[in-house]
Amino acid sequence: MTGVEVPYRIRKIRGRYYLYKEWYDRERRTKVSRSLGPLDEIERLVLEARARAGKRRTQKLAGPRGFEPRTTGSAGRRPILARRRALRV
């Protein structure tokens, strides 16, 4: 299914709205539709996920973009400086 556009459609069935994913199957030469569920349930799940994502705090990573792992601010450099001081003594 590489390079296939998969449109999403909303269908009204018996007064309720449902979200469908549709695409054309080249092997069977037919249009395939899969129901993703009732639209009000999907909307509720999306709103819950957005609320949870807004509460998360992300740390900004600093440091080189090479093969070394990136660190969070100057906290990653402190152990390196401590090791250097220990080696000098």
Secondary structure as UniProt FT lines:
FT   TURN            2..3
FT   STRAND          8..13
FT   TURN            14..15
FT   STRAND          16..25
FT   TURN            26..29
FT   STRAND          30..38
FT   HELIX           39..55
FT   HELIX           73..76
FT   HELIX           78..88
//
